[in-house]
Amino acid sequence: MVTCQLCGRLFRPENSSHIYHSVKCRKDAAKRAFDMRHKDLVQLAQPVQAILSANQSPAEALSAILQGYSGEAGGYRLGGQTQKKLRRGYEPRLRWFPAVGVWSLDEPPVVPEAGQYLLALYDSTKQLLSLPKHLVFVARGSRVSWTSAGNTYQIFLNDR
């Protein structure tokens, strides 16, 4: 008998490489490990005096940040943490909007609520320019839900 590495339940493994007793424990452990790898992104980000609102385009609001990329930036995504705590005291997960693709610098963001979001900039081919390192403020939320967002700032080949 072996103890599950996540929940502590005793189980009989099918082979010696099994350390979780169920698929659910394996998936929960993978999510927790992913969150631990990416949780420092928000703490290390630099707050920027940029407010994304309906009054001006994101390109105008982010002009100070975009100068550092010498015209390479063609789109962006925003990552925010849910305000509610998840079950069993886990830390809130970082969610990325839009879930698929990127917004162009002319499109206003569509996020669940007003607040600070992590900014990820992409070039015209949807390649990430650098790790997300700027926090921007979004002035107004919309009716999109937290669950409709993506789990990572990376854009995979099939989403391009």
NORVEN-V268801 format. One record per residue. N is the residue number from 1. RES is the residue in three letters. SS is DSSP state (H for helix, E for strand, C for the rest). OMEGA is omega in degrees with one decimal (* if undefined). BURIAL is I if it has 16 or more other C-alpha atoms within 10 Angstrom, else O. Layout:
BEGIN
((N | RES | SS | OMEGA | BURIAL) (N | RES | SS | OMEGA | BURIAL))
END
This chain:
BEGIN
((1 | MET | C | -178.0 | O) (2 | VAL | E | 177.9 | O) (3 | THR | E | 177.6 | O) (4 | CYS | C | -177.2 | I) (5 | GLN | C | -178.0 | O) (6 | LEU | C | -173.0 | O) (7 | CYS | C | 178.0 | O) (8 | GLY | C | -179.5 | O) (9 | ARG | C | 176.1 | O) (10 | LEU | E | 178.5 | O) (11 | PHE | E | 178.4 | O) (12 | ARG | C | -176.9 | O) (13 | PRO | C | 176.7 | O) (14 | GLU | C | 173.9 | O) (15 | ASN | C | -172.1 | O) (16 | SER | C | -178.7 | O) (17 | SER | C | -179.5 | O) (18 | HIS | C | 178.0 | O) (19 | ILE | C | 176.9 | I) (20 | TYR | C | -173.8 | I) (21 | HIS | C | -177.8 | I) (22 | SER | C | 176.6 | O) (23 | VAL | H | 179.4 | O) (24 | LYS | H | 178.0 | O) (25 | CYS | H | 179.2 | I) (26 | ARG | H | 179.3 | I) (27 | LYS | H | 178.0 | O) (28 | ASP | H | 178.3 | O) (29 | ALA | H | 178.2 | I) (30 | ALA | H | 177.8 | O) (31 | LYS | H | 179.5 | O) (32 | ARG | H | 178.7 | O) (33 | ALA | H | 177.7 | O) (34 | PHE | H | 179.4 | O) (35 | ASP | H | 180.0 | I) (36 | MET | H | 179.1 | O) (37 | ARG | H | -173.5 | O) (38 | HIS | H | -176.1 | O) (39 | LYS | C | -179.4 | O) (40 | ASP | H | -179.7 | O) (41 | LEU | H | -177.6 | I) (42 | VAL | H | -179.1 | I) (43 | GLN | H | -177.7 | O) (44 | LEU | H | -177.1 | O) (45 | ALA | C | 179.4 | I) (46 | GLN | E | 175.4 | O) (47 | PRO | E | -179.1 | O) (48 | VAL | E | 179.1 | O) (49 | GLN | E | 178.1 | O) (50 | ALA | E | 178.6 | I) (51 | ILE | E | 177.8 | I) (52 | LEU | E | -178.7 | I) (53 | SER | C | -179.5 | I) (54 | ALA | C | -176.5 | O) (55 | ASN | C | -179.7 | O) (56 | GLN | C | -179.6 | O) (57 | SER | C | 177.2 | O) (58 | PRO | H | 179.4 | I) (59 | ALA | H | 178.0 | I) (60 | GLU | H | -177.8 | O) (61 | ALA | H | -176.1 | I) (62 | LEU | C | -173.7 | I) (63 | SER | H | -179.7 | O) (64 | ALA | H | 179.3 | O) (65 | ILE | H | -175.4 | I) (66 | LEU | H | 178.3 | I) (67 | GLN | H | 179.6 | O) (68 | GLY | H | -178.6 | O) (69 | TYR | H | 174.7 | O) (70 | SER | C | 174.4 | O) (71 | GLY | C | -179.0 | O) (72 | GLU | C | -174.2 | O) (73 | ALA | C | 178.9 | I) (74 | GLY | C | -179.1 | I) (75 | GLY | E | -178.0 | I) (76 | TYR | E | 171.1 | I) (77 | ARG | E | 178.9 | I) (78 | LEU | E | 178.6 | I) (79 | GLY | E | 179.6 | I) (80 | GLY | E | 177.0 | I) (81 | GLN | E | 176.5 | I) (82 | THR | C | -178.0 | I) (83 | GLN | C | 180.0 | O) (84 | LYS | C | 176.0 | O) (85 | LYS | C | 177.8 | O) (86 | LEU | C | -177.0 | O) (87 | ARG | H | 177.6 | O) (88 | ARG | H | 173.0 | O) (89 | GLY | H | 177.0 | O) (90 | TYR | C | 177.8 | O) (91 | GLU | C | 177.7 | I) (92 | PRO | C | -178.8 | I) (93 | ARG | C | 176.0 | I) (94 | LEU | E | -178.7 | I) (95 | ARG | E | -174.4 | I) (96 | TRP | E | 179.5 | I) (97 | PHE | E | -10.6 | I) (98 | PRO | C | -176.1 | I) (99 | ALA | C | -179.4 | I) (100 | VAL | C | 177.7 | I) (101 | GLY | C | -179.7 | I) (102 | VAL | C | 170.9 | I) (103 | TRP | E | 173.2 | I) (104 | SER | E | -177.9 | I) (105 | LEU | C | 176.2 | I) (106 | ASP | C | -176.3 | O) (107 | GLU | C | 174.7 | O) (108 | PRO | C | -178.2 | I) (109 | PRO | C | 175.1 | I) (110 | VAL | C | -177.3 | I) (111 | VAL | C | -174.3 | I) (112 | PRO | C | -176.0 | I) (113 | GLU | C | 177.3 | I) (114 | ALA | C | 178.2 | O) (115 | GLY | E | -178.9 | I) (116 | GLN | E | 179.6 | I) (117 | TYR | E | 176.5 | I) (118 | LEU | E | -175.9 | I) (119 | LEU | E | 174.2 | I) (120 | ALA | E | -178.5 | I) (121 | LEU | E | -177.4 | I) (122 | TYR | E | 175.3 | I) (123 | ASP | C | -175.4 | I) (124 | SER | C | 177.4 | O) (125 | THR | C | 178.9 | O) (126 | LYS | C | 172.8 | I) (127 | GLN | C | 179.1 | I) (128 | LEU | E | -179.0 | I) (129 | LEU | C | 175.7 | O) (130 | SER | C | 176.5 | O) (131 | LEU | C | 178.1 | O) (132 | PRO | C | -176.6 | I) (133 | LYS | C | -179.8 | I) (134 | HIS | E | 173.3 | I) (135 | LEU | E | 177.0 | I) (136 | VAL | E | -179.3 | I) (137 | PHE | E | 175.5 | I) (138 | VAL | E | -172.1 | I) (139 | ALA | C | -174.5 | O) (140 | ARG | C | 176.9 | I) (141 | GLY | C | 178.1 | O) (142 | SER | C | -174.6 | O) (143 | ARG | C | 177.9 | O) (144 | VAL | C | -177.3 | O) (145 | SER | C | 178.2 | O) (146 | TRP | H | -175.7 | I) (147 | THR | H | -179.8 | O) (148 | SER | H | -175.8 | O) (149 | ALA | C | 177.2 | I) (150 | GLY | E | -177.9 | I) (151 | ASN | C | -175.8 | I) (152 | THR | C | 178.2 | I) (153 | TYR | C | -178.8 | I) (154 | GLN | C | 175.5 | I) (155 | ILE | C | -175.2 | I) (156 | PHE | C | -173.6 | O) (157 | LEU | H | -178.9 | O) (158 | ASN | H | 178.2 | O) (159 | ASP | H | -175.6 | O) (160 | ARG | C | * | O))
END
